Amino acid sequence: MASYVDSNLMSGETVVYRSHVSKWSLGWLIFFGILLLPAFGLGLIFFGWAYIAYKTTEFAVTDKRLIAKTGLVSRNTVEMFLDKVESLNVSQTVLGRILDYGTVTIRGTGSTSEPINNISAPLVLRKHFMEAADLYRQKV
């Protein structure tokens, strides 16, 4: 089964950078999973929750768009052309800076802001976005 990003690429569009939820931000689920594993397998629920959260959150920068998807059953997607993005903000807590994860907020022209929580390496993501946006502007 292809990822959401791969299945929604336009013709000729290539992925420049991908990101997921940081495994560090899921640490509390894994901790409770280990703690409750002996309790009749109750810990498996926490392990499953962490796995689903990791696998169902995607963030990608392509040479034309930003694509973000969260959720398994109820899905929330954000797809914006690079020239329609006003800013891409990164917020990190102290723990987020130490473990390299944070919230990425996309602000598009004429729309509300879209926060995506607990993204791994958000500053690297922002760097790849800036490079892709610069290349896109040079083409146009």
N, C-alpha and C positions, 0 to 999 in steps of 0.2 A: 504494500500500500504506500503510495507516494505521499510525501508531506504536503501540507496545504500550500506552501510556497511553491514547490515544484509543480503542483497541479494547476496553479493559477498564473504561471509565467506567460507573458505575451510572446509572440513569435519574434525571435531575434534578441530576446531579453536574457541577460545572464546575471547570476547571483555573484555579487562582489564580496559580501560578508554575511555570515549567519550567527545568530546568538540564541541562547535558550535561557531558561531560569537558572540561576546559580544554584549549584548543589549545596553550597554553604547556607543559603537562605532556607533550604529544606531540612537543615540539621535538626531542628526541634522535632519534626515528624520522624526522622530516622532514630533519634534518641528515644522517643516514646515507643517506637516500634521495637527497639532492642529491649527496652524496659518491660514491655508487656508481652513479648513473644512467649515466655513460658505460661502466660495466663490464657490457656486454651487457644493459642494462635491469634489472640486479639491484636498482637503487634503486626500481623500481616495486613490488617486494615490500614495502619499508619504507613507501612512500606508501600502498599498499593496507592495510597493517597499521594505520597511523595513521587512515586514513579509516574502517575498520571499527570501531576502538576508539571513535572519536568518534560514529559513527552508532548504535552498538548499546548505548550507555549512556544511559539516560534517568532522570531524577529529576523528580518532579512533586509539588506540593502542590495538593490540591483542597480544596473546601469541606468535605469529609468525611474524606479519607484522605491518607496519604503513600504514594506509589507509586515504587518504584525497581526498575530492571531493568538487568542487565548481561549481556553475552554474545550471541553470534550462534548458534552451533551448540548449545553447552551454555548454558542460560539459568539465571540466578539472579534471582529476584524477591522483593521485600519489599513487602507491602501491609498497612498498619496504619491503623485508624481513629484519628482525631486524639485521641480521649479515651483511647486505649490506649497512647499514646506517653508514657513517663516523661520522657525527655530526648532532645534532639538536640544532640550535641556536635560541635564543629568543632576540628580539629587542623590547624595550618599550620606548615610549615617557614619559615625565613627567606626562601627563594626563593619559596615559596608565598604569603607575605604580600606580597612585592614584586610578583609577577605575578598575585595574586588567585585562587589555587586552593588546595584543601586536601581533607582527608578528613572526611567527614560520617559520624558514627556514630549510628545510631538505637537507642535502648534502649526496648524495650517492656515493659509490665507482664507479668511472668511468663515472659519469654523472654530469649534471649541478645542480645548487641549485634550489630548488623549494620553493618559499615563499608563505605562506598562511597568509593573513592579518586579523587583528582584532579578533584573537582567544581569547576566554575567558579563564582566569586562565592559561596563557602559562607556568608558572613555575611549576604548578601542573602537567600539561601535560608532561613537560620534566622529572619530577621526575618519573612519571609512565612509561615513555619510558625507562629511565635508569634501573628501576627495572625489567621491562619485558626483556630488552636486557641482563641483568645480569643472569636472570633465564634461558633464551634461551641458553646462552653460557655454563651454568652449565649442561644443558641437553645434549648438543653436545659434 
